């Protein structure tokens, strides 16, 4: 998985100081998802697992 693409997505998040539980949401489109693709970001000072829906995962991977 392309770390630069994932980092670009993460930098667009509106991170709040107070954590919230809201289930799984796609990292890119923010749609609620029950089954998620998991990817690790370990770049730009981040080390975290993020989740993608099927459609966004294919886009980030460069598939159609």
Secondary structure, DSSP 8 states (H G I E B T S, - for coil): --HHHHHHHHHT----SS------B-TTT--B-SS-EEEEE-STT--EEEEE-HHHHHHHHT--
